[in-house]
Amino acid sequence: MLDSFLDFKTNQESLERFPDEIGKKFFTVSEISRKIKTSLEYKFANISVLGEISNVRKPGSGHVYLTLKDKNSQLQAVVFRNAASKIKFELKDGMEVVSSGSVTVYEPRGQYQLIINKIEPKGIGALQLAFLQLKEKLEKEGLFDNAHKKTIPFLPKKIGIVTSPTGAAIKDILNIIDRRFANVEILINPVKVQGDGAAQEIAEAIKELNNYSDIDVIITGRGGGSLEDLWAFNEEIIARSIYNSRIPIISAVGHEIDITIADLVADKRALTPSEAGELVVPRRDLLIEKVEKYKARLLQSLTAKLRLSREKLAGIANSYAMRQPFDRLNRWQQRLDEYAQRLNLNITHALNTEREKLSGIAGKLESLSPLNVLKRGYTITTRREDNKSLRNIKGLSEGDKIKTNLSRGGIISEILSIERI
């Protein structure tokens, strides 16, 4: 098995390094493992291996375990925590990489493995791959959507700036703002803009400025540089701090060709720090000029409207209604009197008509009244006990009392006999 990676020279060197053990008849397992480990580390130190990643595992220790493979073989590998923390992109199964490190033996299992100190994706830089991976992730979450972007105020009262206090970017921003709109209030939260901890400082500074109620807009950024120099603005922690900011943010990182994750999440991207100064405030002289134009147009419009109102008022003042203000009232009063007279006539006519109808009905009722029949000599006989009219002798018996109603008064009688017809 050792012949696959140890040549004769290596064996010879190993014997020379361990002269005291040449005469031994056997090795212990630990001894042979250490010898193999020593030989491998001596022979395969600081090498680079091209292979495809598989079986990536990331336990809580922070170490990363993986397998490098090609069509015919595979090699176990480990990236210890310190080296793993410096990897900017995400290690995924199927990714082809160039891994740099040293081959050693993991003695408890007698397994040789590659300890990786540096790992790069094949065909693309590590930072570029990390940028693309994070861009894809945040884009899926909607952090770049225009629907979430806030409007930059036209004329902010107070501006917050997150950048290095000593870089060229802050000088450019302040110079442009002072030239365009002097005396606007500015609050600078100084941070590192590159190196370890820069991303955390920038994110924390944005969060701190959000605690101020009087800041209307924030500018964050730095001057140009390499991808490594600008990398802090490609960190996820800054992307989320910009997205979660209640205050609109202008990102001004590097030059026009430099696009960072911060630019994509920000509410407005400035191509350079100088352009951020131009975007955040208008030019005072142009603003005054524009206000003067609006003032002149407003005055002209008000003058024209006042002239038209005066002409309209003059026309109303010279109208017949204004010259004879009571004439129309009198005519309406006269018409009202005519309507009242017509109403009285109609009511009188209606009353007379109804009165005549009522008299006719009363005459008919009078002619049909039983009292008139009695006046002509007729009588009405009723049963005394229930005062019901009698039309025949049915139900009557001798001794019953009856009442005979005359036109005036009546007679109470007792039946002595009944004649039946």
Secondary structure, 3 states (H helix, E strand, C coil): CHHHCCCHHHHHHHHHHCHHHCCCCCCCHHHHHHHHHHHHHHHCCCEEEEEEEEEEECCCCCCEEEEEECCCCEEEEEECHHHHCCCCCCCCCCCEEEEEEEEEEEHHHCEEEEEEEEEEECCCCHHHHHHHHHHHHHHHHCCCCHHHCCCCCCCCCEEEEEECCCCHHHHHHHHHHHHHCCCCEEEEEECCCCCCCHHHHHHHHHHHHCCCCCCCEEEEEECCCCCCCCHHHHCHHHHHHHHHCCCCEEEEECCCCCCCHHHHHCCEECCCHHHHHHHHCCCHHHHHHHHHHHHHHHHHHHHHHHHHHHHHHHHHHCCHHHHCCCHHHHHHHHHHHHHHHHHHHHHHHHHHHHHHHHHHHHHHHHHHCHHHHHHCCCCEEEECCCCCECCCCCCCCCCCEEEEECCCCEEEEECCCCCCC
